[in-house]
Amino acid sequence: MNRTILLNPGPVTLSERVRRALLQPDLCHREPEFAELTLDIKARLAKVYPAAAEDYEAILLTGSGTCAVEAMLSTLVPHHRFASDGVTRDLFVSC
């Protein structure tokens, strides 16, 4: 089977399960089904990390892996040691 590589974001390859899911109609973030899906995901995450769920709430981000890494670093790393220019390898400044 010839597999196409998705270059934006990526490069990544998609499994057949993901390809089938992408064939479904789009789900708008303003639809009730989207809110239900979001709440379901957050509830599942709370079951995976029950101790953390007592003090923290999961935030779902739509973005690339780089987006998630930058969000995590900007939350955990003191701001005087963090520089965000959108490029992961340049995130940290001299300690």
Number of C-alpha atoms within 10 A of each C-alpha: 3 4 8 10 11 11 9 8 10 10 9 11 13 12 10 9 8 10 11 10 10 10 8 8 7 7 10 10 10 8 9 11 12 13 13 11 11 15 14 12 14 17 15 12 15 17 12 11 12 13 10 13 15 9 7 11 12 14 8 11 10 8 9 12 12 13 15 14 13 20 13 11 18 16 11 10 11 9 12 10 12 19 17 16 10 11 11 14 8 11 16 15 10 7 6
